[in-house]
Amino acid sequence: MMIQWVESCSGISEFKTLITPAGYLQLIIRQDVICQAEWDLKSDKTQFIDEYQPLIQRLNTIFVVKLLKQGTPFRQLVWSRLCNIPYGTTISYSALAAKIGSSARAVGNACRDNPYPFLIPCHRVVSVSGLGGYCGQTSGELILIKTKLLMAEANSIYDQS
């Protein structure tokens, strides 16, 4: 997947739902540009194994996703580095921070503020002592989503070679 950052977009917002290995991701789209993504914590998440296979297979191909450019230059740097974490692998907050000359807390804050969870894979960043947080939470349904995403990638149903 390649991200094309778009400076601005206007028009009527469309609401689309992306089915992922961990649940429904609500997307707000204007002019074919994704402006925001957030997890729908109210939907039933019991039927994903078969439903997400086309998406997972598509991750093995090159396609462009247009995202509305947001955040500070530092957050944009962190988010771009998140996109370089290989599918099925993780990196610690501190290791990513060392690569960009920052602190683990600053990287964690940028991950927390990621406006495009799943699309920008902040779930691949973990604590040196465990799972860490996800979308600003350290327990509850969002941590379960992070766990499901990491498990789906670790037990990938397609060959990436």
C-alpha contacts under 8 A as a table, 3 or more apart, distances in Angstrom:
res1	aa1	res2	aa2	distance
1	M	59	L	6.13
1	M	60	N	7.85
1	M	61	T	6.83
1	M	62	I	5.03
1	M	63	F	5.06
1	M	64	V	5.98
1	M	65	V	7.07
2	M	62	I	6.59
2	M	63	F	5.94
2	M	64	V	4.77
2	M	65	V	6.21
3	I	64	V	5.70
3	I	65	V	5.02
3	I	66	K	5.94
3	I	67	L	6.81
4	Q	64	V	6.52
4	Q	65	V	6.04
4	Q	66	K	4.77
4	Q	67	L	6.27
5	W	66	K	5.93
5	W	67	L	5.18
5	W	68	L	5.86
5	W	69	K	5.33
6	V	9	C	7.49
6	V	33	V	7.43
6	V	66	K	6.51
6	V	67	L	5.94
6	V	68	L	4.89
6	V	69	K	5.52
7	E	68	L	6.11
7	E	69	K	5.41
8	S	68	L	6.33
8	S	69	K	7.38
9	C	30	R	6.35
9	C	31	Q	6.51
9	C	33	V	7.07
9	C	68	L	7.35
10	S	30	R	6.13
10	S	31	Q	6.83
11	G	30	R	5.90
11	G	31	Q	6.66
12	I	30	R	6.07
12	I	31	Q	7.94
13	S	28	I	6.20
13	S	29	I	5.53
13	S	30	R	4.98
14	E	28	I	5.71
14	E	29	I	5.05
14	E	30	R	6.31
15	F	26	Q	6.89
15	F	27	L	5.69
15	F	28	I	4.85
15	F	29	I	6.33
16	K	26	Q	5.93
16	K	27	L	5.10
16	K	28	I	6.54
16	K	29	I	7.45
17	T	24	Y	6.26
17	T	25	L	5.64
17	T	26	Q	4.69
17	T	27	L	5.99
18	L	24	Y	5.75
18	L	25	L	5.03
18	L	26	Q	6.38
18	L	27	L	7.23
19	I	23	G	6.10
19	I	24	Y	4.84
19	I	25	L	6.37
19	I	48	F	7.28
19	I	51	E	7.12
19	I	52	Y	6.08
20	T	23	G	5.31
20	T	24	Y	6.09
20	T	25	L	7.05
20	T	48	F	6.92
20	T	52	Y	5.55
20	T	55	L	7.64
21	P	48	F	5.67
21	P	49	I	6.62
21	P	52	Y	6.04
21	P	148	K	6.66
21	P	149	L	6.12
21	P	152	A	6.36
22	A	45	K	7.11
22	A	48	F	7.42
22	A	145	I	5.13
22	A	146	K	7.65
22	A	148	K	5.20
22	A	149	L	5.74
23	G	39	W	7.32
23	G	40	D	7.27
23	G	41	L	7.80
23	G	43	S	7.60
23	G	44	D	7.78
23	G	45	K	5.25
23	G	48	F	7.28
23	G	145	I	7.19
24	Y	39	W	6.12
24	Y	40	D	5.48
24	Y	41	L	7.74
24	Y	43	S	6.94
24	Y	45	K	7.45
25	L	37	A	6.50
25	L	38	E	5.66
25	L	39	W	4.57
25	L	40	D	5.81
26	Q	37	A	5.53
26	Q	38	E	5.37
26	Q	39	W	6.00
26	Q	40	D	6.22
27	L	34	I	6.57
27	L	35	C	7.51
27	L	36	Q	5.82
27	L	37	A	4.54
27	L	38	E	6.81
28	I	34	I	5.83
28	I	35	C	5.55
28	I	36	Q	5.23
28	I	37	A	6.42
29	I	32	D	5.99
29	I	33	V	5.34
29	I	34	I	4.40
29	I	35	C	5.58
29	I	36	Q	7.38
30	R	33	V	5.25
30	R	34	I	6.55
30	R	35	C	6.85
32	D	66	K	7.04
33	V	65	V	7.74
33	V	66	K	4.91
33	V	67	L	5.42
33	V	68	L	6.26
34	I	37	A	7.52
34	I	65	V	7.84
34	I	66	K	6.09
34	I	67	L	4.83
34	I	68	L	6.13
35	C	67	L	6.11
35	C	68	L	5.07
36	Q	68	L	7.88
36	Q	115	P	5.74
36	Q	116	Y	6.13
37	A	115	P	6.09
37	A	116	Y	4.93
37	A	117	P	6.50
38	E	115	P	7.50
38	E	116	Y	7.05
38	E	117	P	6.72
39	W	117	P	7.92
40	D	43	S	6.17
41	L	141	E	7.18
44	D	47	Q	7.82
45	K	48	F	6.65
47	Q	50	D	7.23
47	Q	51	E	6.97
48	F	51	E	4.99
48	F	52	Y	5.88
49	I	52	Y	6.16
49	I	53	Q	7.15
50	D	53	Q	5.74
51	E	54	P	7.28
52	Y	55	L	5.34
52	Y	56	I	6.23
53	Q	56	I	5.07
53	Q	57	Q	6.07
53	Q	157	I	7.77
54	P	57	Q	5.12
54	P	58	R	6.13
55	L	58	R	4.96
55	L	59	L	6.37
56	I	59	L	5.16
56	I	60	N	7.14
56	I	157	I	8.00
56	I	158	Y	7.55
57	Q	60	N	5.53
57	Q	61	T	7.42
57	Q	158	Y	6.67
58	R	61	T	5.28
58	R	62	I	7.76
59	L	62	I	7.33
60	N	160	Q	6.21
70	Q	76	Q	7.44
70	Q	115	P	7.89
71	G	74	F	7.90
71	G	75	R	5.76
71	G	76	Q	6.25
72	T	75	R	5.21
72	T	76	Q	6.18
73	P	76	Q	5.01
73	P	77	L	6.16
74	F	77	L	5.05
74	F	78	V	6.37
75	R	78	V	5.06
75	R	79	W	6.06
75	R	110	A	5.24
76	Q	79	W	5.06
76	Q	80	S	6.05
77	L	80	S	5.18
77	L	81	R	6.30
78	V	81	R	5.11
78	V	82	L	6.22
78	V	107	V	6.66
78	V	110	A	6.62
78	V	111	C	7.66
79	W	82	L	4.96
79	W	83	C	6.53
79	W	110	A	7.50
79	W	111	C	7.43
79	W	114	N	7.22
79	W	120	I	6.55
79	W	122	C	7.79
80	S	83	C	5.25
80	S	84	N	6.91
81	R	84	N	5.16
81	R	85	I	6.94
82	L	85	I	5.47
82	L	120	I	6.38
82	L	121	P	5.89
82	L	122	C	6.12
82	L	124	R	7.73
82	L	125	V	7.96
83	C	86	P	7.87
83	C	120	I	5.78
83	C	121	P	6.28
85	I	89	T	6.84
85	I	90	T	7.04
85	I	91	I	7.56
85	I	121	P	7.87
85	I	124	R	7.23
86	P	89	T	5.67
86	P	90	T	7.86
87	Y	153	E	6.59
88	G	150	L	7.00
88	G	153	E	4.59
88	G	154	A	5.16
88	G	156	S	7.73
89	T	124	R	6.63
89	T	153	E	7.98
89	T	154	A	7.70
90	T	124	R	4.56
90	T	125	V	5.61
90	T	126	V	6.71
91	I	95	A	6.46
91	I	96	L	6.61
91	I	124	R	6.42
91	I	125	V	5.05
91	I	126	V	6.13
92	S	95	A	5.13
92	S	96	L	6.24
92	S	125	V	5.34
92	S	126	V	4.71
92	S	127	S	5.24
92	S	128	V	5.68
93	Y	96	L	5.31
93	Y	97	A	6.04
93	Y	104	A	4.89
93	Y	105	R	7.62
93	Y	107	V	6.15
93	Y	108	G	6.37
93	Y	125	V	5.89
93	Y	126	V	6.03
93	Y	127	S	5.93
93	Y	128	V	7.51
94	S	97	A	4.88
94	S	98	A	6.10
94	S	103	S	6.62
94	S	104	A	4.46
94	S	107	V	7.93
94	S	127	S	7.76
94	S	128	V	7.58
95	A	98	A	5.12
95	A	99	K	6.44
95	A	104	A	7.83
96	L	99	K	5.16
96	L	100	I	6.66
96	L	104	A	7.55
96	L	107	V	7.41
97	A	100	I	5.36
97	A	101	G	5.88
97	A	102	S	4.70
97	A	103	S	5.12
97	A	104	A	5.30
97	A	106	A	7.80
97	A	107	V	6.07
98	A	101	G	5.05
98	A	102	S	6.07
98	A	103	S	7.16
99	K	102	S	7.81
102	S	106	A	6.81
102	S	107	V	7.35
103	S	106	A	5.29
103	S	107	V	6.41
104	A	107	V	5.11
104	A	108	G	6.06
105	R	108	G	4.95
105	R	109	N	6.12
106	A	109	N	5.06
106	A	110	A	6.27
107	V	110	A	5.10
107	V	111	C	6.18
108	G	111	C	5.00
108	G	112	R	6.10
109	N	112	R	4.97
109	N	113	D	6.25
110	A	113	D	5.09
110	A	114	N	6.23
111	C	114	N	5.15
111	C	122	C	5.60
111	C	134	Y	7.72
111	C	135	C	7.11
112	R	134	Y	6.49
112	R	135	C	4.56
112	R	136	G	4.88
113	D	135	C	7.01
113	D	136	G	7.75
114	N	117	P	6.13
114	N	120	I	7.40
114	N	122	C	7.37
114	N	135	C	7.54
116	Y	119	L	5.48
116	Y	120	I	5.60
117	P	120	I	5.56
117	P	121	P	6.24
117	P	122	C	6.52
117	P	123	H	7.69
117	P	135	C	7.77
118	F	121	P	4.94
118	F	122	C	7.08
118	F	123	H	7.17
121	P	124	R	5.86
122	C	125	V	5.65
122	C	134	Y	7.71
123	H	126	V	7.44
123	H	134	Y	6.63
123	H	146	K	5.47
123	H	149	L	7.21
123	H	150	L	7.12
124	R	150	L	7.01
125	V	132	G	7.89
126	V	130	G	6.55
126	V	131	L	4.98
126	V	132	G	5.09
126	V	133	G	7.50
127	S	130	G	5.09
127	S	131	L	5.53
127	S	132	G	4.58
127	S	133	G	7.97
129	S	132	G	7.74
132	G	138	T	6.52
133	G	136	G	6.20
133	G	137	Q	5.34
133	G	138	T	4.40
133	G	139	S	7.54
133	G	143	I	6.70
134	Y	137	Q	5.34
134	Y	138	T	6.47
134	Y	142	L	6.14
134	Y	143	I	5.81
134	Y	146	K	6.49
135	C	142	L	6.88
137	Q	140	G	7.39
137	Q	142	L	6.67
137	Q	143	I	6.94
138	T	142	L	7.98
138	T	143	I	6.31
139	S	142	L	7.01
139	S	143	I	5.43
139	S	144	L	7.85
140	G	143	I	5.67
140	G	144	L	6.54
141	E	144	L	4.94
141	E	145	I	6.27
142	L	145	I	4.93
142	L	146	K	6.35
143	I	146	K	4.98
143	I	147	T	6.17
144	L	147	T	5.02
144	L	148	K	6.14
145	I	148	K	5.08
145	I	149	L	6.16
146	K	149	L	5.18
146	K	150	L	6.23
147	T	150	L	5.24
147	T	151	M	6.05
148	K	151	M	5.03
148	K	152	A	5.99
149	L	152	A	5.12
149	L	153	E	6.27
150	L	153	E	5.18
150	L	154	A	6.06
151	M	154	A	4.98
151	M	155	N	5.97
152	A	155	N	5.17
152	A	156	S	5.67
153	E	156	S	4.86
156	S	159	D	7.52
